[in-house]
C-alpha cells in the first residue's frame, strides 16, 4: 500500500477571449509541481470561459462532490483566484476541503490556510470591484461617443476595424419595421413570432423568434418593441445587475433616472416617429386596460406562485422543447404554441398527468419485492448504527484506560521530585480528557431497537398516503422537493390512436424498476446511471402501465 498523497488539479480561465491553451498551461505547471512533491496525480477538473465570481461551475462543484467521497488528499491550483474571486465562495470551498481533511495547495501561495483565504479573498474581491468600476467608466465613454456600450441589437452590425461603431443591417432593419407595423396593426407578439418562424426568418443571434423577444418589458426598455435605438436614441445604464448570493445568478434592477445616459444617434434610426408612437399607444392602451389595471392593483407578482410536482420538468417528445402552462390547468409544448416551430399541438391536463405519475409510482413501490427490500435496508442501517456506536464506546473505554495510565505515570514522576510547567500542563490536559471520557461513558448504552411487527404495513400505508403528504401544508414543501429531486424530466410523446406516452427519466425511474424486480440489486447499487421508464396513458388516461 502506497503512502503517496492523491492529488488532483483544478484549472479555470474566465473569458472567451482567453485561450483554451490556458487550461493546458495550468494543468502542465500543476502536474510538474505534483511530480516534484512525489504525489500521485488522480485527475483534473476544469471550467472553461466561466467567471470566478460564480460558484455555479461544473468543475468546481464536482471537486466538492468528489471531496465528500474522499476521492483525493490534495487539491492543486495555479493560484487561489483560479478557485474563485468571490471571498465567500473561496472560504466555503476551503471549509469543505478542511472538513474532509483535504489540503489546498497553489503554485503561487503554497499551502493555503485561513490567513490566505482571508487576505487573498479580500484582494480578489477588491480586484473585481475595481475592474467593474474601470470597465463601467470605459463603456460610458464609448456610449457618450455614440458607440456601443456592449452587445449588438437586432437590426445592426458592427463596423469592422472601428471598436464600438455600428451600422444598420438592412435585411434585419426591414424585419424590425415589419414587427412594428404588424404590432401597431393589432397583431400580438406571439402571432408575429409564429409568422416569422413559419417563413424561416432567423431571429436575434440566428435563433428562432420568441414572443418574449418581441414583447420585452416596457419600463425596462427590453425587447424589439421597446428599443429606443430604433428611433435614433441610445439609452445606456437603465439597468444594474447584481448577483443573488443564494443562487449566484445575476438579477437586474432599475437604476435611478439620474444614472441613465441618453445620446442622440440619428444615423442609426430604423423606425419613424409615427410608427413608434403607434406602438407606444397600443402598449399604453393594453397596460391601462381594466384587466391589467386590476391585476396591477392586486400586485399578483408578489404572491407566491404554487409550485407543482412537474413544474419545469415536462418536455415535448417531438422537438425537445419544454412544456409550459396553458391557462390554469393544462400543459402544452411552448415551441408549438408560442413560436409555431413544433407540430405537437396537443395539451395535457396538469392534474391528470401528476396523478398518472404518482399512481404509477405507488403501484410499483407497493410491490412485495420492494417492501422486502425496504425492511432489509432498515435492518441493515440499524445494525450499522449499532456497530458504529459499539465500536465508538469501546474506543473511548480503551482511551480512558490509556489516559489513566499516563496520569499515574506523571504523578509518579512528580512524587519523585520532577517539577516543571510543561509537566503540570500535560497533567491538567489529561485530567480534563479523563473527566470528559467518564462523562461520555456515563451515558446509558443505546437500547436495542425493536422493529414494529407490522413494519411492512406501515411502509404500505406511507406510500399510499403519498398524495396526502404532498397536500399537507406542514410538509408540502419538503415532500415536493424530495419527489421532484428524483425526477430529471418527463418526455411527452403523442401515442397512436390518441392519448400520450410519458417517458419518465431520473432516479425515480430506478425506484420503479426496483419495485418491478428487474435487476433489483444492480439498480439499487448503481447510483451513477439513471434509467427511463415509459408510462403509457391511452385516451382518457386509463390505468398506468410501466414498460421497462
N, C-alpha and C positions, 0 to 999 in steps of 0.2 A: 504493500500500500504506500503510495507516494505522499510526502509531506508538502509538496508544492502547492502554492495557493492557486486557486482557479480564478483567473482574471477575465473580464470582458471589457469591451471598448464601446464607449458611446461617442458618436460624432454627429455634428449638425452644421449646416450652413443655412442662413436665414433669408436669402434673397435669390430670386430667379436670375438676377444679374451676376451672381457668383457662379463659379463653375462647378459641375459635378465632380471635377477632379479635387475640389476642396475636401470632400469626404474622403477620397482616396489618400490625400496627403495626410489628413488627421489620423486615419487608420494606420498608415505606414509608420508614422512617427510614434504612435502609441504602441504598435507591435514591437518596434525596436526597443522601446523602453521596457516592455514586459519581458522580452528576451534577456535584457541586461539584468533584470531582477531575478531571473531564474524561475519565473512563474509560468504556469500553463495557460495558454490562450483558449478560452472556452467559447468565444463567439463575439460577434459585433452587432451593435444596434445603431441605426442611423435615421435621421429625419432630414429630408432634403427640402430646401426652399420653404422652411417653416419658421416663423418668428420665435425667438427665445422668450418673448413676453407672454407666450401662451403655453399652458401645460397640456393642451389638447393635441398631443403629438403621439402618433402610434409607437415610435421607438421609445420615447420617454416613458409612456405608460407600460410598455412591455418590459422594460427594465424593472419597474416597480413590481409588476406581476411576478416575474421570474425570481426577484429577490425574496418575495414572500415564500417561495418554494425552496429556498436555499440552493439555487442553481449555481451560485458563484460566491467567491470570497472577497473580491475586489472589483470596483468599477474604475476604469481608467479613462480620462478625457483629456483633451488638449489643454483646456482651461475651464475655470468654473463658469464662465459666461456661455460655454457650449451647453452646459446643463440647463441654465435658464438665466435670463436677465432680470427676472422678477424676484425680488428679495424673499417674498413669502414662499414662492414655489421652490426656490433653492433650499430654504430652511426645511420645507416639508420633505423634499427629496432626501436631504441629509438625515432627517429624523427617521424616515422609513428605513434607510440603509443601516443606520445605527441600531435601530430596534432589532433588526435581523442579524446583527453582528457583522456587517459588511463594511469594508473600508471604501472611502472615496479618495482617489489619488489623481492629481492633474499634473501635466508636464510643467505648467507654469508655476503653480503654487506648492506642489508637493502633496504630502498627506493633508487632507482637509480636516479641520476641526471647527469647533464653534466660533473661534475667533475669525477664521477665514470666512465662514458663512456670514457673520455679521458685517465685517468690514467690506469684503468683496461684494456682498449682496447690495450693500448701500451704494457702493461705487457704480455698480451696474445699473441700479435704479436711477441714480443721478445722470448716468450716461444717456439712458433712454429719454429722460425728461429734457436734457439739454439738446439731444438730437431732434426731439419733437419741436422744440422752440425754433431751432435753426431751420428745420425743414419748412415750418409754417412761415417763417419770415421770407424764405426764398420763394415759396409759392405765391405769397401775397404780392411780392414784387413782380412776378410774371403776370399775375392777374391784372394788376394796375397798368400793365403794358398792353392789355387786351389779349393776352395769350392764355393757353390752357393751364388751369391750376391742378391738373391731374385727371386722367381719363379722357375719353373722347365720346361725345354724344352721337347718337344715331343721326345721320344726315350730314356728317362732317368727316373729313380725312385729314391726317397730319401732313404738313408740308415737309418733304424730305430735306434734311440739312438745316432746318430752322427750328430749333427747340421750342416747343410750345405753340408754334404757329399752326393755324388750321385753315382749311378751305372747305367750301361747300361740295359735298358729294352729290352730284346732280341726280343720279338714279335714286338714292335714298331720300333726297330732298323732295322728289316727286311723290314718293310713298308717304312722306310726312305730311305733305299738303293734302293728299287723299284722305289720310286719317282724320285730319282736322275737318275737312269738308264733310266726310261721312258722319262724324260725330255731331257737327253743327246741324246736319240734316236730319238728326233723330236716331241714328243707328248707335247701338250700345257698344262698349269696348269688347265685349265677348263676341258679338256678331262680326265686328271689324277684324278681330284676330282670326276667327274661323275662315273668313273670306280670304284673307291674305295667305293663310296656310294652305287653303284649297288651291290657290293659284301658284303655289310654290315660291312665293316671295320670301326670301330669308329675312329674319328679324335681326335685332341687335346682336352683334358678335356672331352672326351666321346661324343663330339658333331659331327655333320655332317661335312664332308670335304668341304671347300670352296676354290675356286681357289686363292683368295687373301692370304689365309693362306700358300699356297704353293709358290706363286709368291713373295709376300713380296715386299721389297724395297731394291735394290742392295746397294745403298750408305749408307742407314741407317742400313743395316745388319739384316733386319727383314725378316720373312718368312722362311720356311723349306729350300729353296734353297740357302739362304744366311747366315745360322747359322754356324759360323766357329767352334763352339764346335764339330760339326760332324767330323772335321779333327783334333781334339785334341788341339784346340786353344781357350782359354777362353778370350773373349773380354768383358770388362765392362766399363760403363760410356761413351759409344758412344753418348748417347742422354741425354739431360737435359729436365726436364718438368717444365713448368711454367703455372700459372693459368691465363686464359683470364679474365680480370676484368669485361668485358661486359656480359659474359655467366657463369663464374665460372667453366668452363671446362678446363681440362689440355691440353696443347699443347706441342708437342715435338719439340726440336731444336737440331741441331748437335753441339756437343762440339768440341773445338779445339783439334787437334791431340795430343797435349801435355797432355791433361787431360784424354785421353783414357788409360786404364790399360789392358795390354795383358799378359796372362800367358799360358805357355805350359802345357797341361794336356793329355799326350799321352794315358793314360789308359781309356780315355773317347772317343777315336776315334771310329767312326762308318763307315765313308766313306773313301775309299783310295784316294790318291792324283790323280790318273788317272781319276777317275770318277768326282772328284771335279773340276779338270781343264777342263774336257769336258763340264761340266755345265757352268762354267765361260766363256768358249769360245763361247758357243751358246748365252749366255746372252750378251756378248760383240758384237757379230755379229748382234743381234737384235737391240741393243742400237745404233750401228753405221750405221744401215741401212739408206737408203736415206730418207724414210718417217719419221722415228723417228728423224733423224738429222734436217730435215726441220721443224718438229713440235717444236723441242727444240729452233731453231733459232727464231721462232715466239713468244716464251715464252707464249704459249697459257694459261698456268696456271695463269698468271697474269691478264688475261682478265676476266671480269665478265660474268659468265655464266647466260644465260637467265633463270629466274625463272618462271615456268609455273603455271597455276592455280592449277593443280593437283599434282605438284611435291611432292613426299613423302607421298601422301595420298591414293594411289591406292593399293589394296590388292587382293590377289588371294582367290577366294571362295572355292577352293579345299583344299589348305594346310595352308592358313592364312598368307603366306609369302608376302613380298612386291613386287609390280611390279616395274621393272626398265626399263630404256631406252634401246631399241634395235635399234641400228643405230640412225638416226637422228629423225625419225618421229613416231616410234612405241614404245609401251609398252608391256612387257610380264613378266610372273612370273619368278623372279630371281632364285627361287629354281628349276624350271623346266629347265631353260636354263643354269644356272651356275653349279648346283650340281646334276641335274638329279634325284632329290628326289620327284618330283611332275609330274603328268601326264598331267597337263594343258599346252600344247604347243602352245595354241592359242595366237595371238598377236592382239593388237588393235591400230589403228592409233590415236595418241595423239590428233590431231586437231579435229577429229570426236567425240572423247569422250568428249572433252571440249565443243564442240558445242551442244552435246546431253544434257549435264548437264545445260548449260546456256539457251538453248532453252526451256527445260522443266521448268526451274525456271521462265523464263519470262512468259510462258503460265499461270502458276498458280498465279504469282504475279499480273497479269493483270485481275484477276477475279474481278467482280463487288463488291463482298463482301469485298475483301481486300482493294479496293480503298475507300470504305466507312469507313472501319476501319482506314485507313491511315488518312483521313480527320478528323475523330473523335479524333484520337490521337493528331494530330496537334492542334486542338481546345483546347483539354484538357491541353496540355503543355503550350500553350499561356495563358490560363486562370490561370493556376497555377503560372506562372511567374508574371502575373499582380497582383494576390493576394499577392504574396510574396513582390513585390515592394510596393504595397499599405500599407501593414502591416508594412514594414520597415520604410516607410515615416511617418506613424502615430506614430510609436515608437519614432522616432527622434524628432518629434514635441512635444510629451509629455516630453521627456527628456530635451528639450530646456526650457520648462516651469519650470521644476524642478530645472534646473541649475540656471535660473533667480531668482527663489525664494531664493536659497541658497546664491547667490551673494548678494541679497538685505539684507538677514539676517546678513551676515558678515559685510556689510557696516554699518548697524545699530549698530552692536557691536563696530566697530571702532569709529563711531561717538560718542558713549557713553564713550569713553576713554580706551577701551580694546586695548592692543598692544601685539605684540609677533611675533617672526619669523615664527612659525608654522601657525599662523593666516594669515600672508601675503602670505606664500607659498600656502596655500589652496585657497586663493582668486585668486592668479595667475593661478593655475591649472584650477579652474572653469572658469575663463575668457578665457583661451585657448580653453577649451572644448566648451564654448558658441560660440566662433568665428568659430570653426570647424563645429559645427552643423548649424550655419547660412549659411556658405559657401555651405555645402552639400544640404541644403534645398533650396538654391537659384537656383540650377539647375532646369531646366524645368521638369514638370511632364512627365512621359512616355506617349507618344502619343498612341492613340488606334491603334492597328494593324488591318488593313483591309485585309482579305484573298483574294487572287486573285480569281475572279469569276470562272476561269477555272482551279482551283487547281487540280481537278481530271484529267484533260487532261495533266497538267504539270507532274503529277505523272506518267501517262502512258508513256509520251514521255521519261522521265528519265529512266524508266525501259527498254523501247525499245532501248535506247542508251547504254545499259549495255556493249555490245561488244565494242562499240566505246570508252567507258570510259577506258576499260582495254587495249586499244591500244594507248591511248593518253599518250605521254611521260611525260607530265606535272603532271598527276595524276595517272599514271600507278601503281607506287609502292604502294601508299596508297589504291587505289581501289583493287589491287590484294590482299593485306594483309587483307582487310575487308572481301572479298569474301572467302578467304582461312580460315579466322578465324571462319567462320560459318560452316565449314566442318571438321568433325573429321576423316572420312575415306570413301572411296568408295570401295565396295567389288564387284569384277567382277566374275559372275557365267556364264560359258558357257551354253546357253539355248538349249533345244531340237530342232532339226531341223536346227541348225545353229544360228549364232548371239550370243548375250550376254544379260545377265540380270544384271543390275547395281543397287546395293543396296547402297543408299546414307544415311549416318548416321551423325547426328550432328544438330546444331541449324538451319541450312538452311533447313533441312527436316521439322522442325516445322513450318517454314515460308511457305513451300509448303502446309502443312496440313492446316494452317490458311487460305491460299488462296483458298483451296478447300472447305472451310466452314465446315470442320469436327471438331466438338467440339472446335469451334474457340476461344471462351472466355477462355476455360480451357487451351488450348495450349498456348495462349498468356500470361497467368498468371503463368503457371508452368515453371519457368526458370531452375529448377533443373534437369528435366528429358528430355533427348534428345530422339527423336523418329527416326525411319528409314522410308524411302520411297523407294519403288522399281520402278526403271525406266527400262522399257523393250525395248530393241532395237533388231529388227529382222535383218536378213541378209541385208546388205547394209545400216543399220541404218535408218529405216523408222521413221516417226514422233513419238516422245516420248509419252508414256502413263504412267501416275502415278497410282500405285496400292497401296492404303492405307490399 
